[in-house]
Amino acid sequence: MKDPYVAEVRKHRMEHTKQFNSDLHLICEDLRRFESSLGDRVVTLEPRRIQPTKRPRESQ
């Protein structure tokens, strides 16, 4: 079953890619420029700390 939302996102992504002739550097540059124009609407989360798991001590 095709998801219409996924299809729409892929369509717009392909259109955006074609604007920059599939040049990844230019695509990323454009996305960074767009992101910077959003100001405080972009959420940046702190990295999550992974809690170490305690291993049982090996008997010697």
C-alpha positions in Angstrom: 0.0 0.0 0.0 1.4 3.4 -0.9 1.2 6.1 1.7 0.0 9.4 0.1 2.0 11.5 2.6 5.2 9.7 1.8 4.5 10.1 -1.9 4.0 13.8 -1.5 7.2 14.3 0.5 9.2 12.3 -2.1 7.6 14.4 -4.9 8.7 17.7 -3.3 12.1 16.3 -2.4 12.7 15.3 -6.0 11.6 18.8 -7.2 14.0 20.4 -4.8 16.8 18.0 -5.9 16.2 18.9 -9.6 16.5 22.6 -8.8 20.2 22.0 -7.9 21.0 19.3 -10.5 21.4 16.7 -7.7 24.4 18.5 -6.3 24.3 17.5 -2.6 26.5 20.4 -1.6 24.1 23.0 -3.0 21.1 21.1 -1.7 22.5 21.2 1.9 23.5 24.8 1.5 20.0 25.7 0.5 18.5 23.7 3.4 20.9 25.4 5.9 19.9 28.8 4.5 16.2 27.9 4.9 16.8 26.6 8.4 18.5 29.8 9.5 15.6 31.9 8.2 13.3 30.0 10.7 14.9 31.6 13.7 13.6 30.2 17.0 11.1 27.8 15.2 13.9 25.2 15.0 14.3 23.0 18.1 17.8 21.8 19.0 17.8 19.2 21.6 20.7 18.4 23.9 22.4 15.0 23.1 21.1 12.2 25.3 23.6 10.6 27.6 23.6 6.9 27.4 23.6 5.4 30.9 26.3 2.6 31.2 24.9 -0.7 32.1 26.4 -2.5 35.0 27.9 -5.8 34.1 28.3 -8.6 36.7 31.9 -8.9 37.7 33.6 -11.9 36.2 35.0 -14.2 38.9 38.7 -14.7 38.7 
